[in-house]
Amino acid sequence: MAANGFEWRYNVSGGRPLILTFLMKDSETLTRGDMLNIESGEVDLAVTSDAALAGIFVGPENPNISGATGAQTLAASSNTEFVVVERKRQSSDETRVMICSSAHYLAKAQ
């Protein structure tokens, strides 16, 4: 995880990242690295217990968005939205996670 939110590292399958364009649900500010959730076909900032996670915000198609978000982190949880795929060996190392299929928007009917 980057200092300012999440950062894509790799696909478990070895493939390239899938980058899609979505409309924003409301006037919420998004910052690169924020985790996103899809509701009614539009994205907003993800929160714990969201059930249609899409991945991270990599930047606007129209680069006029900026703001003070980017403070998302992971904590111990029973909501099981993520699974750890690589643990830290040292405290300075990243903890790498992936979205559980049960919490991913592609597993849901939209």
C-alpha positions in Angstrom: 0.0 0.0 0.0 1.4 3.4 -1.0 1.6 6.2 1.5 -1.5 7.8 -0.1 -3.8 4.8 -0.4 -3.6 1.6 -2.4 -1.4 0.8 -5.3 -1.8 -1.9 -8.0 1.2 -4.3 -7.9 0.2 -7.4 -10.0 -2.5 -9.9 -10.9 -2.3 -13.3 -9.3 -2.9 -14.7 -12.8 0.1 -12.8 -14.1 -2.0 -10.7 -16.4 -2.0 -6.9 -16.9 -4.2 -4.5 -14.9 -7.7 -4.0 -16.2 -8.4 -0.2 -16.4 -12.0 0.9 -17.0 -13.7 4.2 -17.0 -16.8 4.8 -14.8 -19.0 7.7 -13.9 -18.8 9.1 -10.4 -21.9 8.5 -8.3 -21.9 12.0 -6.8 -19.6 14.9 -6.3 -17.4 13.0 -3.9 -13.7 13.8 -4.1 -11.4 10.9 -5.2 -7.7 10.7 -4.9 -5.3 8.3 -6.8 -5.1 5.2 -4.7 -8.6 5.3 -3.2 -10.5 2.0 -3.2 -13.7 2.3 -5.2 -17.2 0.7 -4.9 -19.8 0.5 -7.6 -23.4 1.3 -6.9 -26.0 1.4 -9.7 -23.2 1.4 -12.3 -21.4 4.4 -10.9 -18.4 4.6 -8.5 -17.9 6.1 -5.1 -15.4 5.9 -2.4 -15.4 2.4 -0.8 -16.1 1.9 2.9 -15.9 -1.2 5.0 -18.7 -3.7 4.3 -19.2 -2.5 0.7 -20.2 -5.5 -1.5 -19.2 -4.3 -5.0 -15.6 -3.3 -4.8 -14.0 -2.4 -8.1 -10.4 -1.7 -7.4 -8.4 1.5 -7.0 -8.8 5.0 -8.6 -5.8 5.5 -10.9 -6.7 9.0 -12.0 -9.4 10.9 -13.8 -10.0 10.8 -17.5 -10.7 14.5 -17.2 -7.8 15.6 -14.9 -9.6 18.3 -12.9 -10.1 16.1 -9.7 -8.0 16.7 -6.6 -8.7 16.7 -2.9 -7.8 15.6 0.6 -8.9 12.0 0.4 -6.3 9.2 0.2 -6.4 8.3 3.8 -7.7 4.7 3.4 -6.0 1.9 5.2 -6.6 -1.7 6.2 -7.4 -2.9 9.6 -8.3 -6.2 11.2 -11.8 -6.9 10.2 -14.5 -9.6 10.1 -16.0 -8.2 6.9 -13.7 -10.2 4.7 -13.5 -7.8 1.7 -9.8 -8.5 1.3 -7.4 -11.4 1.6 -3.7 -11.0 2.3 -1.6 -12.5 -0.5 1.9 -11.4 0.7 2.7 -10.6 4.4 5.2 -8.2 5.6 8.7 -9.6 6.4 9.7 -6.3 8.0 7.6 -3.4 9.3 8.6 -1.2 6.4 7.3 -3.8 3.8 4.0 -3.5 2.1 1.1 -5.9 3.0 -0.3 -7.0 -0.3 -4.0 -7.8 -0.5 -6.6 -8.7 -3.1 -10.3 -8.1 -3.2 -12.2 -11.3 -2.3 -14.4 -12.5 -5.1 -17.5 -12.3 -2.9 -16.9 -8.5 -2.5 -16.0 -7.8 -6.1 -18.4 -6.0 -8.3 -18.0 -8.5 -11.2 -19.5 -11.2 -8.9 -22.6 -9.2 -8.6 -25.5 -8.6 -10.9 -25.6 -4.9 -11.8 
